[in-house]
Amino acid sequence: MKKKLLAVTLAAAMAASLTACQGSESADGGGADNKGVSITIFNSKIEVQAQFEEMAKEYSETSGVNVEVYYSNDTVAAHLATKYSSNDPYTLSMVDAKDVYSLAEDHAIDLTGEKWVDNTNYAISMNGKVVGFPVCVEARGLIYNKDAIEKVTGEPFNPEDYTTLDAFQGLLEKLAAGGMETPTGIMKEDWSLAGHFLSEVYETQEDVDGFISSLHEGSADLANNARWNARMDYFDTMMKYNYAAGSAIAAEREVSEQKLAEGEIAFMFGGNWDWSMINAYEYSENMGIMPVPENTSDGTNKKLVGGGSKYFFIDSSDNTSEEQRQAAKDFLNWLVFDEAGNSFLTEKCALVPAYSNINAAGLDPLSVSVKSYADAGNLIDNYNYLPDDHFSLCGAAFQKYLAGQTDRAGLAAEIENYWKSTTPVEH
């Protein structure tokens, strides 16, 4: 078990300094009762772990609550199963939507009466009860470096001019001819290839659940599916111009992010969460996310894929006390209703808020793009029910394709075989 404690246990602050969790009925005057209470937080989003550490220290100073923040390299389901079996669950767990659906019935408390519920459209409900607190809105597409593109072409770059693959290929050729010989980057991680890129093949189908069922039943013909081929035509184009084409599966994510940030490359598939890495470098000011360019007429090449991303749930077992659960509720309300909590989400973590009352004026360029598509109703919904091994098994198959060890038909066959041998998540 690869588990790493990435934040220290935080000492309780003086009760006189208690100011956290303002705006929550459960927290008004209730926070003082939580002085000295200890809670644990599981964070499955490595990009914001450092921010969580800093937040925990500041939160401790104002709440008097002892907080421990954990991260694990294991799959969420496996890691949490170990915690449950040892009767040592986290007080708060931040996981993907699919994990809430599979775990909440047995392990999450009812949050229906919480004040924040009225401020979001993204809460997860099961059996008539709210069980998942949405941390943010995220979306994925093609990240671009506008400054880098315009420097090479000498022409204004407008993402809406490149919705088709034909137009996008023309731009890549112009960039290559102008001196940026390899203008694209590809992340080789399984969660990116299978969890994000491949999943959009499912998410952009006219009938997503029907398509997943056909894959499971073995009746789908992926190799001749229009959405699959449009998506793979784009991927092949990205591979052709990939800066790491000679060693694609050895390319480090940090290197790709730096090259994109500093304008050595112009495009990389990803999401607004990538800003937490991009901003560590000498990044260009004018960046954003655009839909994946495809030769299609169904409108999917004019939308990003996204929605609520990462959800907290509070443990319901006897191993967590009511005082700990109250402290956890107070923390969630602090995120939504306290100015410091808002700042943590939008400025320090660079997350698009899932709550209508949170001012998003300080968003980074990628999140500004996501918010603009979300506000215009141009987000294709995430498919939140992928089996736990989809990332690793389909990701490994996709890595073989990226490395040139199989062709498109072979990759399609591996994906079909995966779905025929697994059980879709009930929902």
C-alpha positions as CSV (number, residue, x, y, z in Angstrom):
1,M,0.0,0.0,0.0
2,K,1.6,3.2,-1.2
3,K,0.2,5.7,1.2
4,K,1.8,9.0,2.1
5,L,0.9,11.4,4.8
6,L,1.4,14.7,3.1
7,A,0.3,17.1,5.8
8,V,1.0,17.2,9.5
9,T,-1.4,16.9,12.3
10,L,-2.4,20.4,13.1
11,A,-2.6,21.7,16.6
12,A,-5.8,23.3,17.9
13,A,-5.8,27.1,18.0
14,M,-7.2,29.3,20.7
15,A,-11.0,29.4,20.8
16,A,-10.9,33.2,20.8
17,S,-9.6,33.1,17.2
18,L,-12.5,30.9,15.9
19,T,-13.9,32.5,12.8
20,A,-14.2,29.7,10.3
21,C,-17.3,28.3,8.8
22,Q,-19.3,31.6,8.8
23,G,-22.6,31.4,6.9
24,S,-23.5,27.9,7.9
25,E,-26.4,27.4,10.3
26,S,-24.7,24.3,11.6
27,A,-21.5,26.2,12.2
28,D,-22.9,29.4,13.8
29,G,-21.7,29.1,17.3
30,G,-21.2,25.4,16.8
31,G,-17.6,25.6,15.7
32,A,-16.5,26.4,19.3
33,D,-17.8,23.0,20.3
34,N,-15.4,21.4,17.8
35,K,-12.3,22.8,19.5
36,G,-9.8,19.9,19.8
37,V,-11.9,17.6,17.5
38,S,-9.7,15.7,15.1
39,I,-10.8,14.9,11.5
40,T,-9.1,13.2,8.6
41,I,-9.4,14.3,5.0
42,F,-8.6,12.0,2.0
43,N,-7.5,14.0,-1.1
44,S,-7.5,12.1,-4.4
45,K,-6.4,15.2,-6.4
46,I,-2.6,15.3,-6.3
47,E,-2.5,18.6,-8.2
48,V,-3.8,20.5,-5.1
49,Q,-2.1,18.6,-2.3
50,A,0.3,21.5,-1.6
51,Q,-2.6,23.9,-1.4
52,F,-4.5,21.6,0.9
53,E,-1.5,21.6,3.2
54,E,-1.4,25.4,3.3
55,M,-5.2,25.6,3.7
56,A,-5.1,23.1,6.6
57,K,-2.7,25.2,8.6
58,E,-4.8,28.4,8.1
59,Y,-8.0,26.6,8.8
60,S,-6.6,25.2,12.0
61,E,-5.7,28.7,13.2
62,T,-9.3,29.8,12.9
63,S,-11.3,26.7,13.7
64,G,-9.4,24.9,16.5
65,V,-10.0,21.6,14.6
66,N,-7.1,19.1,14.3
67,V,-6.8,18.1,10.6
68,E,-4.8,15.4,8.9
69,V,-4.7,15.3,5.1
70,Y,-3.8,12.1,3.2
71,Y,-3.1,11.1,-0.3
72,S,-2.7,7.6,-1.8
73,N,-1.2,6.3,-5.1
74,D,-3.6,3.3,-5.0
75,T,-6.9,3.4,-6.8
76,V,-9.5,5.2,-4.7
77,A,-11.7,2.1,-4.3
78,A,-8.9,-0.2,-3.2
79,H,-7.5,2.4,-0.8
80,L,-10.8,3.2,0.9
81,A,-11.7,-0.5,1.0
82,T,-8.6,-1.0,3.1
83,K,-9.5,1.8,5.4
84,Y,-13.1,0.5,5.9
85,S,-11.9,-3.0,6.5
86,S,-9.5,-1.8,9.3
87,N,-12.3,0.3,10.8
88,D,-10.3,3.4,10.2
89,P,-12.3,5.5,7.7
90,Y,-11.5,9.1,6.8
91,T,-13.9,11.6,8.1
92,L,-14.1,13.4,4.8
93,S,-13.2,11.7,1.5
94,M,-12.7,13.7,-1.8
95,V,-13.3,11.2,-4.7
96,D,-14.6,11.0,-8.2
97,A,-18.4,10.9,-8.9
98,K,-18.2,7.2,-9.8
99,D,-16.8,6.5,-6.3
100,V,-19.6,8.4,-4.6
101,Y,-22.1,6.3,-6.5
102,S,-20.4,3.0,-5.5
103,L,-19.6,3.9,-1.9
104,A,-22.3,6.4,-0.6
105,E,-25.1,3.9,0.1
106,D,-22.9,2.1,2.7
107,H,-20.5,4.8,3.8
108,A,-21.9,8.4,3.4
109,I,-24.2,10.5,5.6
110,D,-27.3,12.4,4.3
111,L,-26.4,16.0,3.5
112,T,-29.8,17.1,2.2
113,G,-30.4,19.7,4.9
114,E,-27.1,21.5,4.4
115,K,-27.3,25.2,3.4
116,W,-24.9,24.9,0.5
117,V,-27.3,22.4,-1.3
118,D,-29.4,25.4,-2.6
119,N,-26.3,27.0,-4.1
120,T,-25.2,24.3,-6.5
121,N,-26.6,22.3,-9.5
122,Y,-24.0,19.7,-9.2
123,A,-24.6,17.9,-5.9
124,I,-24.9,14.1,-6.1
125,S,-28.1,12.5,-4.8
126,M,-29.0,8.9,-4.3
127,N,-32.3,7.4,-3.1
128,G,-33.6,10.9,-2.6
129,K,-30.7,12.0,-0.4
130,V,-27.8,14.4,-1.1
131,V,-24.6,12.5,-0.5
132,G,-21.9,14.2,-2.6
133,F,-20.6,17.7,-2.1
134,P,-19.2,19.0,-5.4
135,V,-15.8,20.6,-5.0
136,C,-15.6,22.2,-8.4
137,V,-16.5,22.2,-12.1
138,E,-13.9,20.9,-14.4
139,A,-13.8,20.4,-18.2
140,R,-11.4,19.0,-20.7
141,G,-10.5,19.7,-24.3
142,L,-7.5,21.0,-26.2
143,I,-5.3,23.4,-24.2
144,Y,-3.7,26.1,-26.4
145,N,-1.0,28.7,-26.0
146,K,-2.4,31.7,-28.0
147,D,0.8,33.8,-27.6
148,A,3.0,31.0,-28.9
149,I,0.7,30.4,-31.9
150,E,0.5,34.1,-32.9
151,K,4.3,34.6,-32.5
152,V,4.9,31.9,-35.1
153,T,2.1,32.6,-37.5
154,G,2.0,36.4,-37.2
155,E,-1.8,36.1,-37.3
156,P,-4.6,36.4,-34.7
157,F,-5.6,33.0,-33.2
158,N,-9.3,32.4,-32.7
159,P,-10.1,28.9,-31.4
160,E,-13.5,29.0,-33.1
161,D,-11.8,29.0,-36.5
162,Y,-10.4,25.6,-35.8
163,T,-13.3,23.4,-34.9
164,T,-12.6,20.9,-37.8
165,L,-9.7,18.6,-38.0
166,D,-8.9,19.9,-41.5
167,A,-8.6,23.5,-40.3
168,F,-6.5,22.3,-37.3
169,Q,-4.2,20.3,-39.5
170,G,-3.7,23.4,-41.6
171,L,-2.7,25.4,-38.6
172,L,-0.2,22.7,-37.4
173,E,1.4,22.7,-40.8
174,K,1.8,26.5,-40.7
175,L,3.3,26.3,-37.2
176,A,5.8,23.6,-38.4
177,A,6.7,25.6,-41.4
178,G,7.2,28.7,-39.3
179,G,9.7,27.1,-37.0
180,M,7.7,25.2,-34.4
181,E,8.4,21.8,-35.9
182,T,6.6,19.8,-33.2
183,P,3.7,21.9,-31.9
184,T,1.8,19.3,-29.9
185,G,2.3,17.3,-26.7
186,I,0.5,14.1,-25.5
187,M,0.3,13.0,-21.9
188,K,1.0,9.3,-21.7
189,E,-0.6,8.7,-18.2
190,D,-3.4,6.1,-18.2
191,W,-5.8,8.5,-16.5
192,S,-5.3,10.9,-19.3
193,L,-5.5,8.5,-22.2
194,A,-8.3,6.2,-20.9
195,G,-9.9,8.2,-18.2
196,H,-10.2,11.5,-20.1
197,F,-9.5,11.0,-23.8
198,L,-11.1,7.6,-24.5
199,S,-14.0,8.4,-22.2
200,E,-15.0,11.2,-24.6
201,V,-15.7,8.6,-27.2
202,Y,-18.4,7.3,-24.9
203,E,-19.6,10.7,-23.7
204,T,-20.1,12.1,-27.1
205,Q,-22.3,9.2,-28.3
206,E,-25.9,10.1,-28.9
207,D,-27.0,7.4,-26.4
208,V,-24.2,7.0,-23.9
209,D,-25.7,4.3,-21.7
210,G,-26.9,2.4,-24.7
211,F,-23.4,2.5,-26.3
212,I,-21.8,1.3,-23.0
213,S,-24.4,-1.5,-22.9
214,S,-23.5,-2.5,-26.5
215,L,-19.8,-2.6,-25.6
216,H,-20.6,-4.9,-22.6
217,E,-22.9,-7.1,-24.6
218,G,-20.3,-7.4,-27.4
219,S,-22.5,-6.0,-30.1
220,A,-20.7,-2.7,-30.5
221,D,-18.5,-2.2,-33.6
222,L,-16.0,0.3,-32.3
223,A,-13.8,0.2,-35.4
224,N,-16.6,1.4,-37.5
225,N,-18.1,3.9,-35.0
226,A,-18.1,7.4,-36.3
227,R,-17.3,9.0,-33.0
228,W,-14.4,6.7,-32.4
229,N,-12.9,7.3,-35.8
230,A,-13.3,11.1,-35.6
231,R,-11.6,11.1,-32.2
232,M,-8.8,8.8,-33.4
233,D,-8.2,10.9,-36.5
234,Y,-7.5,13.8,-34.2
235,F,-5.3,11.7,-32.0
236,D,-3.2,10.5,-35.0
237,T,-2.7,14.2,-35.9
238,M,-1.5,15.0,-32.4
239,M,0.9,12.0,-32.6
240,K,2.3,13.2,-36.0
241,Y,3.3,16.5,-34.5
242,N,4.2,15.3,-31.0
243,Y,7.4,16.8,-29.7
244,A,8.1,13.4,-28.0
245,A,7.1,11.3,-31.0
246,G,10.3,9.2,-30.8
247,S,9.7,8.3,-27.1
248,A,6.0,9.1,-26.6
249,I,5.4,6.8,-23.6
250,A,8.5,8.1,-21.8
251,A,7.4,11.8,-22.0
252,E,7.1,13.2,-18.5
253,R,4.0,15.2,-17.7
254,E,5.9,18.0,-16.1
255,V,8.1,18.4,-19.2
256,S,5.0,18.6,-21.4
257,E,3.3,21.1,-19.1
258,Q,6.4,23.3,-19.1
259,K,6.8,23.2,-22.9
260,L,3.2,24.3,-23.3
261,A,3.4,27.0,-20.6
262,E,6.5,28.5,-22.1
263,G,5.4,28.3,-25.7
264,E,7.8,25.5,-27.0
265,I,4.6,23.7,-28.1
266,A,1.2,25.1,-28.8
267,F,-1.4,22.4,-28.0
268,M,-2.0,19.6,-25.5
269,F,-5.1,17.7,-24.5
270,G,-6.0,18.3,-20.9
271,G,-8.3,20.2,-18.5
272,N,-8.3,23.3,-16.4
273,W,-6.7,21.3,-13.5
274,D,-3.5,21.5,-15.5
275,W,-3.1,25.1,-14.5
276,S,-1.9,24.0,-11.1
277,M,1.2,22.7,-12.9
278,I,1.4,25.3,-15.7
279,N,1.6,28.1,-13.3
280,A,4.9,26.7,-11.8
281,Y,6.7,27.8,-15.0
282,E,7.2,31.0,-17.0
283,Y,3.8,30.7,-18.6
284,S,2.3,32.7,-21.3
285,E,-0.6,35.0,-20.3
286,N,-3.0,34.1,-23.1
287,M,-3.9,30.5,-22.8
288,G,-7.2,28.6,-22.9
289,I,-9.1,25.4,-23.6
290,M,-11.0,24.8,-26.9
291,P,-13.1,21.8,-28.0
292,V,-11.2,18.9,-29.7
293,P,-11.1,19.7,-33.5
294,E,-12.9,16.9,-35.4
295,N,-14.5,16.5,-38.9
296,T,-18.0,16.0,-37.6
297,S,-21.4,17.6,-38.1
298,D,-22.9,16.6,-34.7
299,G,-21.8,19.7,-32.8
300,T,-19.5,17.9,-30.4
301,N,-16.6,19.8,-31.8
302,K,-18.0,23.0,-30.4
303,K,-18.3,21.9,-26.8
304,L,-16.0,20.8,-23.9
305,V,-16.7,17.7,-21.8
306,G,-17.1,18.4,-18.1
307,G,-19.3,19.1,-15.1
308,G,-19.0,18.6,-11.4
309,S,-15.6,17.1,-10.6
310,K,-14.4,15.7,-7.3
311,Y,-16.9,15.2,-4.5
312,F,-16.6,15.1,-0.7
313,F,-18.7,12.7,1.3
314,I,-18.7,12.3,5.1
315,D,-18.3,8.9,6.8
316,S,-21.4,7.4,8.3
317,S,-19.9,4.6,10.4
318,D,-19.7,4.2,14.1
319,N,-15.9,4.9,13.8
320,T,-16.7,8.6,13.2
321,S,-18.3,10.5,16.0
322,E,-21.1,13.1,15.7
323,E,-18.6,15.8,16.7
324,Q,-16.3,14.8,13.9
325,R,-19.2,14.8,11.5
326,Q,-20.2,18.2,12.6
327,A,-16.6,19.5,12.2
328,A,-16.6,18.0,8.7
329,K,-19.9,19.8,7.8
330,D,-18.5,23.0,9.2
331,F,-15.5,22.6,6.9
332,L,-17.7,22.1,3.8
333,N,-19.7,25.2,4.7
334,W,-16.4,27.1,5.2
335,L,-15.5,26.3,1.6
336,V,-18.8,27.7,0.3
337,F,-19.7,30.6,2.5
338,D,-16.4,31.9,4.0
339,E,-14.3,34.4,2.0
340,A,-11.1,32.4,2.9
341,G,-12.7,29.2,1.8
342,N,-13.8,30.7,-1.5
343,S,-10.3,32.1,-2.1
344,F,-8.8,28.6,-1.4
345,L,-11.0,27.0,-4.1
346,T,-10.8,29.7,-6.8
347,E,-7.4,31.4,-6.3
348,K,-5.1,28.9,-4.5
349,C,-6.5,25.7,-6.1
350,A,-7.4,27.4,-9.4
351,L,-10.8,25.6,-9.4
352,V,-14.0,26.7,-11.1
353,P,-16.6,27.0,-8.3
354,A,-19.6,24.7,-8.3
355,Y,-21.6,27.3,-6.2
356,S,-23.6,30.3,-7.5
357,N,-22.6,32.5,-4.6
358,I,-18.8,32.2,-5.1
359,N,-17.2,35.1,-7.0
360,A,-14.9,33.7,-9.7
361,A,-13.2,36.9,-10.7
362,G,-9.8,35.5,-9.8
363,L,-9.9,32.5,-12.1
364,D,-6.9,31.4,-14.2
365,P,-7.0,31.5,-18.0
366,L,-8.0,27.8,-18.4
367,S,-10.7,28.1,-15.8
368,V,-12.0,31.2,-17.5
369,S,-12.4,29.1,-20.7
370,V,-14.3,26.4,-18.8
371,K,-16.6,28.9,-17.1
372,S,-17.4,30.5,-20.4
373,Y,-18.4,27.2,-21.9
374,A,-20.3,26.2,-18.8
375,D,-22.2,29.5,-18.6
376,A,-23.2,29.1,-22.3
377,G,-24.5,25.6,-21.8
378,N,-21.7,24.1,-23.9
379,L,-20.5,21.3,-21.7
380,I,-21.1,17.7,-22.6
381,D,-21.8,15.7,-19.4
382,N,-19.1,13.5,-17.9
383,Y,-19.8,9.8,-17.8
384,N,-19.3,9.1,-14.1
385,Y,-19.7,5.3,-14.1
386,L,-16.5,3.8,-15.5
387,P,-15.3,0.6,-13.8
388,D,-12.4,1.1,-11.4
389,D,-9.9,-0.8,-13.7
390,H,-10.9,1.2,-16.9
391,F,-8.0,3.6,-16.4
392,S,-5.3,1.0,-15.9
393,L,-6.4,-1.6,-18.4
394,C,-7.7,0.6,-21.3
395,G,-4.9,3.0,-20.5
396,A,-2.3,0.3,-21.0
397,A,-3.9,-0.6,-24.3
398,F,-3.8,3.1,-25.4
399,Q,-0.2,3.4,-24.4
400,K,0.6,0.5,-26.8
401,Y,-1.0,2.5,-29.6
402,L,0.9,5.6,-28.6
403,A,4.1,3.6,-28.7
404,G,3.3,2.2,-32.2
405,Q,2.9,-1.3,-30.9
406,T,-0.6,-1.8,-32.2
407,D,-2.8,-0.2,-34.8
408,R,-6.2,1.4,-34.5
409,A,-8.1,-1.8,-35.2
410,G,-6.0,-3.6,-32.6
411,L,-6.7,-0.9,-30.0
412,A,-10.5,-1.0,-30.8
413,A,-10.4,-4.8,-30.3
414,E,-8.7,-4.5,-26.9
415,I,-11.2,-1.9,-25.7
416,E,-14.1,-4.1,-26.9
417,N,-12.6,-7.1,-25.1
418,Y,-12.2,-5.1,-21.9
419,W,-15.9,-4.1,-21.9
420,K,-17.1,-7.7,-22.6
421,S,-15.2,-8.9,-19.6
422,T,-16.3,-6.3,-17.1
423,T,-19.5,-5.3,-15.4
424,P,-20.8,-1.7,-16.0
425,V,-21.3,0.3,-12.8
426,E,-25.0,0.3,-11.8
427,H,-26.7,3.7,-11.7
